[in-house]
Amino acid sequence: MKLLTLNCHSWQEENQVEKIKYLASVIKEKQYDVVTLQEVSQSIDSNSVNSIIKEDNFAMLLIKELNKLDEYKYNFIWDYSHIGYDIYEEGLAILTKHEIKESKSFYISQSNDKSNYRSRNIVSITIEMNDELIDFYSCHTGWWNDDIEPFKYQADKLLENISNERLSFIMGDFNNNALIRSEGYDYLTSNGLIDTYCNAKIKDSGITVKGEIAGWEAQSEDKRLDLILTNKDIEVKKSNVIFNDINKDIISDHYGVEVFIEEK
């Protein structure tokens, strides 16, 4: 099984359309089973394609670029958490080349007001692989030290929605540096989630953000914010940072993480 997570920083990037095309080419090359994306935006004022998707939806355009590459297997779900920069509906997406058996979207923040940038929802899918149902969650949580929307509350709500009856992968930008002890990362792992990076037989530094970015102003230290967690102790072949100018070109202010899971 091949997995990818990436905070896209969508429509905030220079040469955004070219970067969508590049991301599509890498997905085709790597043949990921599931891709979770965060900061997946569309313009409020764009024309609607269906009930929630608009014509400049980042995930939909990514699917179209995959189709142009004769890659028709992938489909997606998307929903948005809140309004970003006053002009975008900012949300999360999951792409997969497998049939989606079930999907859902739910808030983990105390607020579900879409005008509040602290509002956070999660999207999830269930697929079947090797006769096993597996759940995948795309996550973009808040910060540990946010007194208005505390991370512990969000983490608890997320954990409540994860079924331990089957294998789950909890993926995304958790806005908590895994290199800092006794904060959000340790809270997640102390509550039963396992970091695939730690189980990987082959791994790199794991760093997904270098220097200051939006939300991490005046914090220049290396950060491991983007994670692929699971609720079961599984064999992991490899965990790589990607889109970091070492393993593929940079396409966002976050690097991505790809994980290769051992088959049973």
LUMGULUM-744196 format. One record per residue: residue in three letters; x, y, z of N, C-alpha, C in turn. Coordinates in steps of 0.02 Angstrom, whole numbers, padded with zeros to 5 digits, always signed. Layout:
<rs>
AlaXYZXYZXYZ;...
</rs>
This chain:
<rs>
Met+00042-00060+00000+00000+00000+00000+00044+00062+00000;Lys+00027+00110-00043+00065+00172-00048+00019+00231-00030;Leu+00043+00272+00017+00003+00328+00042+00042+00393+00035;Leu+00006+00448+00025+00035+00515+00021-00009+00563+00059;Thr+00022+00608+00097-00014+00665+00125+00023+00729+00108;Leu-00015+00783+00094+00016+00847+00076-00031+00904+00093;Asn-00005+00954+00128-00040+01018+00134-00024+01058+00071;Cys-00075+01069+00029-00064+01096-00038-00048+01171-00040;His-00071+01208+00013-00063+01281+00011-00096+01309-00052;Ser-00154+01280-00069-00182+01292-00135-00204+01364-00147;Trp-00190+01386-00207-00203+01454-00233-00164+01507-00195;Gln-00116+01486-00153-00069+01533-00121+00000+01527-00153;Glu+00007+01480-00199+00071+01465-00230+00080+01502-00296;Glu+00141+01523-00311+00157+01547-00378+00155+01488-00426;Asn+00137+01503-00489+00133+01450-00540+00090+01392-00517;Gln+00032+01409-00487-00010+01357-00456-00032+01304-00506;Val-00053+01324-00565-00078+01275-00613-00023+01226-00633;Glu+00037+01251-00643+00094+01207-00660+00108+01159-00603;Lys+00100+01181-00542+00112+01138-00484+00058+01084-00477;Ile-00003+01101-00496-00056+01050-00498-00038+00996-00549;Lys-00015+01018-00607+00005+00970-00659+00063+00926-00635;Tyr+00110+00956-00600+00168+00918-00575+00145+00867-00523;Leu+00101+00888-00477+00075+00842-00427+00039+00784-00461;Ala+00000+00798-00512-00035+00744-00548+00015+00695-00579;Ser+00069+00721-00607+00119+00677-00639+00152+00632-00588;Val+00164+00657-00526+00195+00616-00474+00146+00563-00449;Ile+00082+00582-00441+00032+00532-00420+00028+00476-00472;Lys+00029+00494-00536+00027+00442-00588+00089+00398-00584;Glu+00147+00429-00575+00209+00391-00571+00210+00344-00512;Lys+00190+00368-00454+00196+00330-00392+00138+00281-00381;Gln+00080+00297-00411+00021+00253-00405+00001+00243-00332;Tyr-00006+00299-00296-00029+00295-00227-00099+00265-00223;Asp-00110+00226-00172-00177+00199-00161-00223+00253-00134;Val-00197+00295-00088-00236+00348-00058-00192+00410-00050;Val-00221+00468-00066-00187+00532-00058-00232+00577-00016;Thr-00207+00602+00041-00245+00649+00080-00214+00718+00072;Leu-00257+00768+00062-00235+00836+00049-00269+00884+00098;Gln-00231+00936+00117-00257+00988+00161-00248+01056+00128;Glu-00283+01107+00154-00286+01173+00123-00303+01166+00048;Val-00358+01131+00037-00383+01118-00031-00440+01167-00043;Ser-00427+01219-00081-00473+01275-00083-00508+01283-00151;Gln-00562+01322-00149-00596+01347-00208-00621+01417-00193;Ser-00627+01458-00244-00649+01527-00234-00723+01530-00217;Ile-00740+01572-00169-00810+01581-00150-00851+01603-00211;Asp-00822+01645-00252-00860+01675-00307-00858+01634-00372;Ser-00826+01576-00371-00824+01535-00432-00892+01504-00447;Asn-00902+01486-00509-00964+01453-00529-00967+01382-00501;Ser-01026+01361-00482-01035+01294-00454-01036+01241-00509;Val-01005+01184-00493-01007+01125-00537-01062+01078-00513;Asn-01065+01069-00446-01121+01031-00416-01137+01063-00349;Ser-01166+01026-00304-01192+01057-00242-01138+01092-00201;Ile-01077+01065-00199-01025+01097-00159-00961+01113-00199;Ile-00950+01080-00254-00888+01088-00292-00895+01146-00342;Lys-00844+01189-00344-00843+01245-00391-00788+01235-00443;Glu-00790+01276-00495-00749+01261-00554-00674+01267-00543;Asp-00652+01302-00489-00581+01306-00476-00561+01265-00414;Asn-00602+01215-00397-00586+01171-00341-00520+01135-00355;Phe-00471+01143-00310-00404+01117-00321-00405+01041-00333;Ala-00443+01004-00294-00445+00932-00301-00476+00911-00367;Met-00529+00945-00387-00560+00928-00451-00513+00941-00509;Leu-00476+00997-00507-00428+01013-00560-00371+00962-00561;Leu-00352+00937-00502-00301+00885-00498-00325+00821-00532;Ile-00387+00803-00520-00416+00744-00553-00417+00754-00629;Lys-00435+00813-00651-00436+00827-00723-00367+00821-00754;Glu-00315+00843-00717-00247+00837-00743-00226+00763-00745;Leu-00247+00724-00696-00234+00652-00699-00267+00621-00760;Asn-00329+00642-00774-00364+00615-00833-00328+00633-00898;Lys-00299+00693-00900-00261+00713-00959-00199+00669-00969;Leu-00176+00639-00915-00119+00594-00918-00141+00522-00928;Asp-00205+00513-00948-00235+00447-00958-00236+00406-00893;Glu-00243+00441-00838-00248+00410-00773-00319+00422-00747;Tyr-00363+00373-00759-00434+00382-00746-00458+00346-00682;Lys-00413+00312-00647-00435+00271-00591-00455+00313-00530;Tyr-00427+00374-00524-00435+00411-00462-00501+00449-00458;Asn-00532+00446-00399-00590+00488-00384-00577+00521-00317;Phe-00621+00567-00296-00606+00605-00236-00669+00625-00198;Ile-00657+00643-00134-00708+00678-00095-00676+00743-00070;Trp-00718+00792-00056-00694+00857-00031-00749+00890+00011;Asp-00728+00925+00062-00774+00968+00100-00732+01024+00129;Tyr-00764+01079+00148-00724+01135+00174-00741+01150+00246;Ser-00689+01174+00282-00695+01189+00353-00716+01260+00366;His-00685+01307+00328-00694+01378+00344-00674+01421+00284;Ile-00689+01484+00290-00669+01533+00240-00596+01554+00253;Gly-00556+01553+00201-00486+01572+00208-00471+01635+00168;Tyr-00435+01680+00199-00413+01743+00166-00472+01782+00136;Asp-00531+01771+00164-00593+01806+00146-00620+01788+00077;Ile-00584+01749+00038-00605+01736-00031-00608+01662-00049;Tyr-00584+01618-00005-00581+01546-00022-00624+01505+00027;Glu-00652+01452+00001-00679+01398+00043-00624+01347+00050;Glu-00595+01344+00110-00535+01303+00121-00554+01238+00156;Gly-00533+01183+00127-00551+01119+00156-00501+01064+00146;Leu-00526+01003+00144-00485+00943+00140-00512+00897+00086;Ala-00467+00855+00060-00487+00807+00009-00451+00741+00019;Ile-00481+00689-00008-00449+00624-00013-00459+00598-00083;Leu-00404+00578-00114-00405+00545-00180-00388+00472-00170;Thr-00420+00429-00209-00404+00358-00207-00418+00326-00274;Lys-00381+00273-00289-00395+00235-00350-00438+00174-00335;His-00462+00168-00273-00505+00114-00253-00577+00139-00245;Glu-00624+00094-00249-00694+00112-00239-00705+00138-00168;Ile-00738+00195-00163-00754+00223-00097-00819+00191-00072;Lys-00812+00152-00019-00870+00117+00009-00913+00163+00052;Glu-00880+00211+00084-00915+00257+00129-00872+00320+00137;Ser-00904+00376+00147-00867+00438+00160-00907+00480+00210;Lys-00870+00523+00246-00904+00568+00293-00860+00629+00305;Ser-00893+00680+00332-00860+00742+00351-00887+00762+00419;Phe-00843+00782+00466-00866+00799+00533-00819+00850+00564;Tyr-00847+00893+00607-00807+00944+00641-00776+00915+00704;Ile-00713+00935+00717-00680+00917+00780-00668+00979+00823;Ser-00680+01038+00796-00672+01100+00834-00737+01114+00872;Gln-00732+01157+00923-00791+01178+00960-00837+01220+00914;Ser-00806+01258+00869-00845+01298+00822-00852+01261+00756;Asn-00912+01265+00727-00922+01241+00658-00945+01299+00614;Asp-00927+01360+00635-00943+01421+00598-00892+01428+00541;Lys-00916+01425+00480-00870+01426+00423-00837+01494+00414;Ser-00861+01545+00446-00828+01610+00443-00770+01615+00493;Asn-00762+01565+00535-00711+01564+00587-00652+01522+00563;Tyr-00594+01552+00553-00537+01514+00525-00512+01460+00572;Arg-00532+01461+00636-00513+01409+00682-00557+01347+00676;Ser-00613+01352+00641-00657+01294+00633-00620+01240+00593;Arg-00625+01178+00617-00587+01123+00586-00632+01063+00577;Asn-00637+01040+00514-00671+00977+00503-00623+00925+00475;Ile-00647+00864+00471-00609+00807+00448-00650+00774+00392;Val-00617+00750+00340-00652+00708+00292-00621+00638+00296;Ser-00663+00588+00284-00639+00519+00288-00673+00475+00237;Ile-00638+00422+00218-00666+00372+00173-00652+00302+00200;Thr-00691+00255+00176-00678+00184+00187-00671+00151+00120;Ile-00616+00113+00111-00606+00074+00050-00593+00002+00070;Glu-00593-00042+00020-00578-00113+00032-00514-00131-00005;Met-00466-00160+00032-00405-00185+00002-00390-00254+00030;Asn-00377-00301-00014-00362-00370+00007-00415-00397+00055;Asp-00477-00385+00036-00535-00409+00074-00540-00379+00144;Glu-00509-00321+00154-00510-00287+00219-00534-00215+00210;Leu-00582-00195+00251-00605-00126+00251-00555-00083+00291;Ile-00535-00027+00261-00485+00017+00293-00511+00089+00289;Asp-00504+00125+00344-00525+00195+00348-00465+00242+00340;Phe-00478+00299+00307-00427+00350+00297-00457+00418+00315;Tyr-00418+00458+00352-00441+00524+00375-00392+00576+00350;Ser-00418+00630+00321-00377+00688+00304-00389+00742+00357;Cys-00335+00764+00389-00340+00807+00448-00299+00870+00441;His-00327+00925+00465-00291+00988+00472-00314+01019+00538;Thr-00276+01006+00590-00297+01025+00657-00269+01093+00676;Gly-00289+01117+00736-00264+01179+00762-00200+01170+00802;Trp-00180+01223+00838-00116+01225+00873-00124+01206+00946;Trp-00071+01178+00974-00070+01157+01044-00087+01214+01091;Asn-00058+01273+01078-00063+01328+01126-00120+01377+01110;Asp-00170+01354+01073-00227+01397+01056-00279+01391+01112;Asp-00287+01445+01151-00334+01444+01207-00407+01447+01184;Ile-00419+01472+01124-00488+01479+01098-00513+01412+01071;Glu-00471+01378+01033-00488+01313+01006-00433+01263+01026;Pro-00435+01237+01086-00381+01194+01112-00372+01130+01072;Phe-00310+01113+01060-00294+01053+01022-00320+00990+01056;Lys-00316+00987+01122-00339+00926+01157-00411+00911+01141;Tyr-00453+00963+01138-00524+00953+01122-00530+00923+01052;Gln-00493+00951+01004-00496+00927+00935-00471+00855+00930;Ala-00416+00841+00964-00388+00773+00963-00438+00723+00992;Asp-00470+00741+01047-00518+00696+01079-00577+00683+01032;Lys-00602+00735+00999-00658+00726+00951-00637+00682+00893;Leu-00575+00692+00869-00550+00650+00814-00547+00578+00836;Leu-00518+00565+00894-00511+00496+00919-00579+00463+00929;Glu-00628+00501+00950-00696+00474+00959-00725+00447+00894;Asn-00703+00475+00838-00731+00457+00773-00692+00402+00737;Ile-00639+00377+00768-00598+00325+00737-00621+00257+00765;Ser-00640+00213+00721-00662+00146+00742-00601+00101+00750;Asn-00592+00073+00808-00537+00027+00819-00553-00044+00797;Glu-00612-00052+00768-00631-00118+00742-00595-00133+00677;Arg-00568-00081+00643-00531-00094+00581-00472-00045+00576;Leu-00427-00062+00532-00367-00023+00521-00385+00047+00496;Ser-00355+00097+00527-00366+00167+00507-00300+00202+00498;Phe-00298+00248+00450-00241+00292+00440-00264+00364+00449;Ile-00231+00399+00493-00250+00467+00512-00193+00512+00486;Met-00207+00550+00434-00154+00581+00395-00165+00656+00388;Gly-00110+00694+00386-00118+00765+00372-00070+00810+00408;Asp-00090+00874+00411-00053+00928+00443-00084+00938+00512;Phe-00047+00918+00565-00074+00920+00632-00054+00983+00669;Asn-00016+01028+00637+00003+01092+00667+00034+01084+00736;Asn+00066+01027+00748+00103+01014+00809+00169+00981+00790;Asn+00223+01011+00812+00289+00987+00793+00305+00922+00830;Ala+00315+00868+00793+00329+00803+00824+00396+00803+00860;Leu+00438+00853+00850+00503+00857+00883+00498+00889+00952;Ile+00439+00914+00970+00429+00947+01035+00391+00899+01081;Arg+00418+00888+01139+00388+00842+01186+00332+00875+01227;Ser+00287+00832+01251+00233+00850+01297+00184+00901+01266;Glu+00177+00898+01199+00126+00939+01167+00083+00893+01123;Gly+00057+00919+01068+00006+00884+01030+00026+00816+01003;Tyr+00087+00811+00979+00110+00747+00952+00110+00693+01006;Asp+00138+00709+01063+00139+00661+01118+00069+00645+01143;Tyr+00023+00695+01138-00046+00682+01159-00078+00630+01113;Leu-00067+00636+01049-00095+00588+01001-00067+00518+01012;Thr-00001+00514+01019+00031+00448+01025+00017+00417+01094;Ser+00007+00458+01145-00009+00431+01211-00082+00406+01214;Asn-00121+00425+01164-00191+00404+01161-00202+00350+01108;Gly-00150+00314+01092-00158+00254+01052-00139+00257+00979;Leu-00125+00317+00953-00105+00321+00883-00031+00307+00876;Ile-00014+00274+00821+00055+00252+00808+00081+00290+00747;Asp+00140+00317+00752+00170+00355+00697+00205+00306+00649;Thr+00182+00303+00587+00213+00257+00539+00287+00274+00528;Tyr+00305+00337+00538+00376+00356+00532+00419+00317+00581;Cys+00394+00308+00642+00432+00272+00693+00438+00198+00677;Asn+00388+00169+00643+00389+00098+00626+00426+00084+00561;Ala+00443+00136+00523+00472+00125+00457+00542+00096+00461;Lys+00556+00045+00420+00622+00015+00417+00672+00063+00385;Ile+00649+00102+00337+00690+00152+00304+00656+00219+00311;Lys+00693+00270+00332+00663+00336+00342+00715+00389+00332;Asp+00692+00451+00322+00736+00508+00317+00727+00552+00379;Ser+00740+00616+00374+00734+00661+00432+00662+00670+00455;Gly+00614+00663+00409+00544+00674+00426+00523+00747+00426;Ile+00570+00793+00415+00555+00864+00419+00510+00885+00361;Thr+00453+00917+00377+00406+00938+00324+00399+01013+00318;Val+00427+01051+00365+00426+01124+00359+00494+01150+00383;Lys+00524+01192+00341+00586+01227+00360+00572+01302+00362;Gly+00590+01334+00416+00582+01406+00422+00511+01427+00438;Glu+00499+01492+00433+00434+01520+00449+00384+01509+00392;Ile+00323+01493+00410+00267+01491+00363+00207+01521+00398;Ala+00152+01530+00361+00091+01556+00391+00068+01510+00447;Gly+00054+01540+00505+00035+01502+00564+00093+01484+00608;Trp+00154+01492+00582+00215+01477+00620+00265+01534+00612;Glu+00239+01595+00618+00281+01654+00612+00332+01656+00669;Ala+00392+01682+00653+00447+01691+00702+00469+01625+00733;Gln+00457+01569+00696+00479+01504+00720+00519+01471+00664;Ser+00584+01481+00666+00627+01461+00610+00655+01390+00616;Glu+00639+01355+00671+00666+01288+00680+00634+01239+00631;Asp+00668+01183+00618+00639+01130+00577+00579+01100+00613;Lys+00529+01080+00573+00467+01055+00602+00444+00991+00566;Arg+00418+00945+00604+00385+00886+00575+00311+00890+00594;Leu+00274+00925+00551+00203+00940+00563+00157+00890+00528;Asp+00181+00861+00473+00140+00821+00429+00154+00747+00442;Leu+00102+00710+00459+00111+00643+00486+00062+00594+00453;Ile+00082+00531+00454+00037+00476+00437+00035+00430+00497;Leu-00019+00433+00534-00028+00395+00595-00075+00336+00581;Thr-00074+00286+00626-00119+00230+00619-00140+00206+00688;Asn-00194+00167+00689-00220+00142+00753-00198+00070+00766;Lys-00160+00040+00719-00136-00029+00727-00061-00031+00718;Asp-00029-00079+00751+00043-00087+00745+00057-00127+00681;Ile+00079-00092+00629+00088-00124+00563+00160-00119+00541;Glu+00178-00160+00491+00245-00159+00462+00248-00104+00409;Val+00298-00061+00414+00306-00005+00368+00374-00012+00333;Lys+00373-00018+00267+00435-00024+00229+00476+00040+00232;Lys+00442+00096+00217+00480+00158+00207+00436+00218+00221;Ser+00466+00270+00249+00433+00335+00257+00479+00388+00229;Asn+00455+00425+00179+00495+00476+00146+00460+00543+00147;Val+00498+00596+00157+00474+00663+00142+00479+00672+00066;Ile+00430+00705+00037+00428+00715-00036+00409+00788-00050;Phe+00424+00810-00110+00414+00880-00131+00456+00927-00087;Asn+00519+00907-00076+00565+00946-00034+00628+00966-00072;Asp+00627+00960-00138+00685+00976-00181+00740+00923-00176;Ile+00728+00871-00139+00773+00813-00137+00737+00754-00170;Asn+00677+00741-00145+00631+00692-00174+00574+00731-00206;Lys+00584+00749-00269+00537+00789-00309+00540+00863-00290;Asp+00515+00904-00337+00518+00977-00330+00470+01001-00276;Ile+00487+01059-00247+00443+01091-00197+00381+01119-00232;Ile+00322+01106-00204+00260+01131-00234+00215+01165-00183;Ser+00238+01170-00120+00196+01199-00067+00243+01225-00012;Asp+00214+01262+00036+00255+01283+00093+00266+01226+00142;His+00227+01172+00135+00241+01110+00170+00270+01059+00121;Tyr+00313+01016+00145+00331+00957+00107+00279+00903+00120;Gly+00276+00853+00077+00230+00798+00088+00264+00739+00122;Val+00225+00689+00140+00251+00627+00168+00221+00569+00129;Glu+00264+00523+00106+00240+00462+00074+00263+00402+00116;Val+00219+00353+00122+00232+00294+00163+00214+00232+00122;Phe+00256+00182+00128+00246+00118+00094+00236+00064+00147;Ile+00177+00033+00146+00156-00014+00197+00169-00085+00173;Glu+00196-00128+00217+00207-00198+00201+00140-00233+00189;Glu+00138-00275+00138+00078-00317+00128+00078-00375+00177;Lys+00019-00395+00196+00013-00451+00243+00033-00516+00208;
</rs>
